[in-house]
Amino acid sequence: DTVVVCAYGLLIPEGLLERGLWLNVHPSLLPRWRGAAPVERALMAGDGETGVTIHETVKELDAGPIAAQRAFRIRPQDDAGAVFARSAELAVELLDDVLPVPTFRPQEGEPTYAAKIEAADRELDLTKPEGSLNRIRALSPHIGARAELHGRRVTIWRARLEDGELLPEVVQPEGRSRMSYDEFLRGLR
């Protein structure tokens, strides 16, 4: 019997792992970005590609041998939602390729870790436009990156860089709905 898990936030007890084959669908090119937030961390780091790995679930987090792995390019307009959607489509293809009897190869290279997103990870440093844009993309459309604009705390959902300057496009002031940045500015008058 084979059990397939995806986005399961806990380690599987060793007693269960011994009862059959457990496969994990992980949205990164392991061993890069082992852990809880691989898509978000790849975007925050400005990675140009990511992918999906199907690997055997073992006692150590995201460390099992690989059954299948495929990369795809992260496009400049991609946010976490887009990367997750592409990962899900690719995962189905990879599972079709490896089931019912996968063959494995060891993970190669030094692992990096994708720590869980904490409150501090949401805060933007607007003096670093490129890093801020990466963080906005990484935390959209579900978590949101936070900053103070014109004396108001807002979540920035979408932005772009123009001549090295970060230009918000979609924001959400505290206690309000999402809106265009232009609507936000008109509301300040």
C-alpha positions as a LaTeX table, in Angstrom:
\begin{tabular}{lrrr}
\hline
Residue & $x$ (\AA) & $y$ (\AA) & $z$ (\AA) \\
\hline
Asp1 & 0.00 & 0.00 & 0.00 \\
Thr2 & 1.08 & 3.57 & $-0.72$ \\
Val3 & 0.02 & 6.72 & 1.10 \\
Val4 & 0.54 & 10.11 & $-0.58$ \\
Val5 & 0.66 & 13.25 & 1.56 \\
Cys6 & 0.88 & 16.88 & 0.53 \\
Ala7 & 1.15 & 19.99 & 2.72 \\
Tyr8 & 0.89 & 17.88 & 5.86 \\
Gly9 & 2.28 & 20.11 & 8.58 \\
Leu10 & 3.53 & 17.41 & 10.94 \\
Leu11 & 6.05 & 14.59 & 10.95 \\
Ile12 & 4.51 & 11.16 & 10.35 \\
Pro13 & 5.06 & 8.86 & 13.36 \\
Glu14 & 7.74 & 6.25 & 12.68 \\
Gly15 & 5.34 & 3.42 & 13.52 \\
Leu16 & 3.08 & 4.47 & 10.65 \\
Leu17 & 5.98 & 4.93 & 8.23 \\
Glu18 & 6.99 & 1.30 & 8.81 \\
Arg19 & 3.57 & $-0.02$ & 7.71 \\
Gly20 & 3.91 & 0.85 & 4.03 \\
Leu21 & 5.26 & 3.27 & 1.48 \\
Trp22 & 4.62 & 6.95 & 2.23 \\
Leu23 & 5.24 & 9.51 & $-0.49$ \\
Asn24 & 5.29 & 13.25 & 0.04 \\
Val25 & 4.54 & 15.84 & $-2.64$ \\
His26 & 6.79 & 18.81 & $-1.90$ \\
Pro27 & 6.65 & 22.10 & $-3.88$ \\
Ser28 & 10.40 & 22.68 & $-4.22$ \\
Leu29 & 13.46 & 21.12 & $-5.78$ \\
Leu30 & 14.68 & 19.21 & $-2.75$ \\
Pro31 & 17.00 & 19.45 & $-0.95$ \\
Arg32 & 16.44 & 23.20 & $-1.49$ \\
Trp33 & 13.69 & 24.58 & 0.73 \\
Arg34 & 12.91 & 21.68 & 3.02 \\
Gly35 & 10.20 & 22.65 & 5.48 \\
Ala36 & 6.96 & 24.51 & 5.97 \\
Ala37 & 7.06 & 27.39 & 3.45 \\
Pro38 & 9.05 & 26.37 & 0.36 \\
Val39 & 7.08 & 28.41 & $-2.18$ \\
Glu40 & 7.13 & 31.55 & $-0.06$ \\
Arg41 & 10.84 & 31.24 & 0.73 \\
Ala42 & 11.76 & 30.63 & $-2.92$ \\
Leu43 & 9.94 & 33.81 & $-3.93$ \\
Met44 & 11.42 & 35.82 & $-1.05$ \\
Ala45 & 14.90 & 34.68 & $-2.09$ \\
Gly46 & 14.28 & 35.76 & $-5.68$ \\
Asp47 & 14.76 & 32.22 & $-7.03$ \\
Gly48 & 14.36 & 31.98 & $-10.80$ \\
Glu49 & 13.06 & 28.43 & $-10.70$ \\
Thr50 & 11.40 & 25.99 & $-8.39$ \\
Gly51 & 9.60 & 22.73 & $-8.94$ \\
Val52 & 7.96 & 19.71 & $-7.41$ \\
Thr53 & 9.58 & 16.74 & $-5.74$ \\
Ile54 & 7.92 & 13.41 & $-4.98$ \\
His55 & 9.99 & 11.75 & $-2.27$ \\
Glu56 & 9.73 & 8.96 & 0.25 \\
Thr57 & 8.56 & 10.20 & 3.62 \\
Val58 & 11.15 & 9.39 & 6.28 \\
Lys59 & 11.65 & 10.31 & 9.92 \\
Glu60 & 13.62 & 13.50 & 9.06 \\
Leu61 & 11.60 & 16.36 & 7.53 \\
Asp62 & 11.63 & 16.34 & 3.69 \\
Ala63 & 14.84 & 14.30 & 3.63 \\
Gly64 & 13.73 & 11.08 & 1.93 \\
Pro65 & 15.01 & 9.72 & $-1.37$ \\
Ile66 & 13.50 & 11.20 & $-4.52$ \\
Ala67 & 11.12 & 9.31 & $-6.81$ \\
Ala68 & 10.50 & 12.19 & $-9.23$ \\
Gln69 & 11.40 & 15.82 & $-9.57$ \\
Arg70 & 10.68 & 18.45 & $-12.19$ \\
Ala71 & 11.58 & 22.12 & $-12.35$ \\
Phe72 & 9.73 & 25.10 & $-13.76$ \\
Arg73 & 10.65 & 28.75 & $-14.19$ \\
Ile74 & 9.25 & 31.32 & $-11.77$ \\
Arg75 & 7.90 & 34.10 & $-13.97$ \\
Pro76 & 8.30 & 37.75 & $-12.88$ \\
Gln77 & 4.53 & 38.14 & $-12.41$ \\
Asp78 & 4.13 & 34.93 & $-10.35$ \\
Asp79 & 2.96 & 35.18 & $-6.77$ \\
Ala80 & 2.67 & 32.29 & $-4.31$ \\
Gly81 & $-0.82$ & 31.47 & $-5.55$ \\
Ala82 & 0.40 & 31.05 & $-9.13$ \\
Val83 & 3.38 & 28.94 & $-8.06$ \\
Phe84 & 1.17 & 26.69 & $-5.92$ \\
Ala85 & $-1.26$ & 26.24 & $-8.84$ \\
Arg86 & 1.53 & 25.25 & $-11.23$ \\
Ser87 & 3.00 & 22.95 & $-8.58$ \\
Ala88 & $-0.34$ & 21.17 & $-8.12$ \\
Glu89 & $-0.66$ & 20.51 & $-11.86$ \\
Leu90 & 2.89 & 19.21 & $-12.03$ \\
Ala91 & 2.40 & 17.02 & $-8.95$ \\
Val92 & $-0.43$ & 15.13 & $-10.65$ \\
Glu93 & 1.79 & 14.43 & $-13.68$ \\
Leu94 & 4.68 & 13.27 & $-11.49$ \\
Leu95 & 2.47 & 10.98 & $-9.41$ \\
Asp96 & 1.18 & 9.39 & $-12.63$ \\
Asp97 & 4.82 & 8.80 & $-13.62$ \\
Val98 & 5.95 & 7.16 & $-10.36$ \\
Leu99 & 2.96 & 5.11 & $-9.24$ \\
Pro100 & 2.39 & 2.29 & $-8.56$ \\
Val101 & 6.09 & 1.30 & $-8.10$ \\
Pro102 & 8.48 & 4.23 & $-7.69$ \\
Thr103 & 12.25 & 3.99 & $-7.92$ \\
Phe104 & 14.33 & 6.27 & $-5.75$ \\
Arg105 & 17.58 & 8.20 & $-5.85$ \\
Pro106 & 19.18 & 10.01 & $-2.92$ \\
Gln107 & 18.88 & 13.76 & $-2.49$ \\
Glu108 & 22.05 & 15.50 & $-3.62$ \\
Gly109 & 23.49 & 18.76 & $-2.36$ \\
Glu110 & 23.31 & 20.81 & 0.78 \\
Pro111 & 19.77 & 21.33 & 2.10 \\
Thr112 & 18.26 & 24.73 & 2.77 \\
Tyr113 & 15.29 & 25.22 & 5.04 \\
Ala114 & 12.01 & 27.03 & 4.50 \\
Ala115 & 10.96 & 28.18 & 7.94 \\
Lys116 & 7.31 & 28.76 & 8.71 \\
Ile117 & 6.12 & 32.30 & 7.93 \\
Glu118 & 6.08 & 34.39 & 11.11 \\
Ala119 & 4.57 & 37.82 & 11.75 \\
Ala120 & 7.96 & 39.50 & 11.27 \\
Asp121 & 8.23 & 37.96 & 7.79 \\
Arg122 & 5.22 & 40.02 & 6.73 \\
Glu123 & 6.90 & 43.38 & 7.40 \\
Leu124 & 8.35 & 45.19 & 4.39 \\
Asp125 & 11.52 & 47.27 & 4.38 \\
Leu126 & 10.51 & 49.85 & 1.79 \\
Thr127 & 14.13 & 51.04 & 1.50 \\
Lys128 & 14.76 & 47.74 & $-0.35$ \\
Pro129 & 12.35 & 47.80 & $-3.30$ \\
Glu130 & 13.40 & 44.53 & $-4.97$ \\
Gly131 & 13.33 & 42.59 & $-1.70$ \\
Ser132 & 9.97 & 44.14 & $-0.86$ \\
Leu133 & 8.53 & 43.11 & $-4.22$ \\
Asn134 & 9.77 & 39.54 & $-3.71$ \\
Arg135 & 8.16 & 39.49 & $-0.26$ \\
Ile136 & 4.86 & 40.86 & $-1.61$ \\
Arg137 & 4.80 & 38.16 & $-4.31$ \\
Ala138 & 5.69 & 35.48 & $-1.74$ \\
Leu139 & 2.87 & 36.42 & 0.61 \\
Ser140 & 0.13 & 36.99 & $-1.96$ \\
Pro141 & $-2.72$ & 36.12 & $-2.34$ \\
His142 & $-3.29$ & 34.68 & 1.16 \\
Ile143 & $-0.94$ & 36.04 & 3.85 \\
Gly144 & $-0.07$ & 39.57 & 2.78 \\
Ala145 & 2.95 & 41.82 & 3.27 \\
Arg146 & 2.59 & 44.81 & 5.61 \\
Ala147 & 3.93 & 48.34 & 5.54 \\
Glu148 & 3.07 & 51.89 & 6.48 \\
Leu149 & 2.06 & 54.10 & 3.56 \\
His150 & 1.11 & 57.74 & 4.05 \\
Gly151 & 0.80 & 57.19 & 7.80 \\
Arg152 & $-1.54$ & 54.20 & 7.47 \\
Arg153 & $-0.86$ & 50.50 & 8.07 \\
Val154 & $-1.72$ & 48.53 & 4.94 \\
Thr155 & $-1.30$ & 45.09 & 3.47 \\
Ile156 & 0.21 & 45.28 & 0.00 \\
Trp157 & $-1.11$ & 42.50 & $-2.23$ \\
Arg158 & 0.41 & 43.47 & $-5.55$ \\
Ala159 & 3.11 & 45.88 & $-6.66$ \\
Arg160 & 5.64 & 46.44 & $-9.41$ \\
Leu161 & 9.09 & 47.96 & $-9.77$ \\
Glu162 & 9.55 & 50.98 & $-11.99$ \\
Asp163 & 12.95 & 52.66 & $-12.30$ \\
Gly164 & 14.02 & 50.95 & $-9.08$ \\
Glu165 & 11.01 & 52.23 & $-7.14$ \\
Leu166 & 8.33 & 50.01 & $-5.58$ \\
Leu167 & 4.88 & 51.01 & $-6.82$ \\
Pro168 & 1.96 & 49.43 & $-4.94$ \\
Glu169 & $-0.95$ & 48.36 & $-7.15$ \\
Val170 & $-3.38$ & 46.62 & $-4.77$ \\
Val171 & $-3.49$ & 47.45 & $-1.06$ \\
Gln172 & $-5.74$ & 46.80 & 1.91 \\
Pro173 & $-5.86$ & 49.36 & 4.72 \\
Glu174 & $-6.51$ & 47.92 & 8.19 \\
Gly175 & $-10.20$ & 47.12 & 8.62 \\
Arg176 & $-10.99$ & 47.67 & 4.93 \\
Ser177 & $-11.30$ & 45.65 & 1.74 \\
Arg178 & $-8.65$ & 45.33 & $-0.93$ \\
Met179 & $-8.51$ & 48.25 & $-3.33$ \\
Ser180 & $-6.34$ & 49.74 & $-6.02$ \\
Tyr181 & $-3.55$ & 51.97 & $-4.80$ \\
Asp182 & $-5.21$ & 54.86 & $-6.66$ \\
Glu183 & $-8.43$ & 54.32 & $-4.66$ \\
Phe184 & $-6.38$ & 54.29 & $-1.46$ \\
Leu185 & $-4.72$ & 57.59 & $-2.39$ \\
Arg186 & $-8.08$ & 59.19 & $-3.24$ \\
Gly187 & $-9.36$ & 58.14 & 0.19 \\
Leu188 & $-6.54$ & 60.08 & 1.88 \\
Arg189 & $-7.82$ & 63.42 & 0.57 \\
\hline
\end{tabular}
